[in-house]
């Protein structure tokens, strides 16, 4: 059965396993630093999935922004606050969490997610065809097209996000002032 | 070839793991990391959808197939801003309460 997987599918399963296992290890670690490191591994696995989906730019940005900036910030703060072993944490999931896990896993396995990709147009062709079968639409999204879309079609969102980043910087500056009381 | 629904299932599983992290853990920093994991799962499903452009027979292809990836870009930017502000809130709270556990911050409870 493993033999008739294409290399692409094998890579997909390997990356998925890496992603999910590091995610589970992240939420179940006692020490926050271990959690952060597992998270970095999970980010790399997600970046690998992006590359497998032919979006190389987003894969690189994922590594740079998430693994390279956000997780570094997390580690800074963990070190700054000197957060120690979460000794009170018992890695046994609560009942609610267990129920959620079981219900959702069953739903996924049974295939509630599946019907999206089985949707069909009137003539019976698949609504979400594999890229090799896509009619008349260039499936590869190159960086040039991404930049076109970002700066022409979505220019307003782009400006709004840059305002948001400015607001975030100001917010962090205000929040980090020592109150003189 | 890897069909779309495989990616969607994987993304849903990753989202579920992040959700469990938010529900299970008491450490605010780990809760924030689990929220980031959920955002990553959503990014993965967005990129998967943008890779499989829909087959709109007879309809003009009006939407822009790169929009999914542009949205991922914005989600990453917003997530970075959110983490920065969230962590500064955690640090400010730590200065007052000397703890990062959500159980100990009960001043708004009865």
Interface residues (C-beta under 8 A of the other chain):
Chain A: X6 X8 X9 X12 X16 X19 X20 X23 X24 X26 X27 X32 X35 X36 X39 X42 X43 X46 X49 X50 X52 X53 X54 X55 X57 X58 X61 X62 X65 X66 X69 X70 X73 X74 X77 X78 X80 X81 X83 X86 X88 X89 X93 X94 X96 X97 X100 X101 X104 X105 X108 X111 X113 X114 X116 X117 X118 X121 X122 X123 X125 X126 X127 X128 X129 X130 X131 X132 X133 X134 X135 X136 X137 X138 X139 X141 X145 X146 X148 X149 X150 X153 X154 X157 X158 X161 X164 X165 X167 X168 X169 X171 X172 X175 X176 X178
Chain B: X1 X2 X3 X4 X5 X6 X7 X8 X9 X10 X12 X13 X14 X16 X17 X18 X19 X20 X21 X23 X24 X25 X26 X27 X29 X30 X32 X33 X34 X36 X37 X40 X43 X44 X47 X48 X49 X50 X51 X52 X53 X54 X55 X56 X57 X61 X64 X65 X66 X67 X69 X70 X72 X73 X74 X76 X77 X78 X79 X80 X81 X82 X83 X84 X85 X87 X88 X89 X90 X91 X92 X94 X95 X100 X101
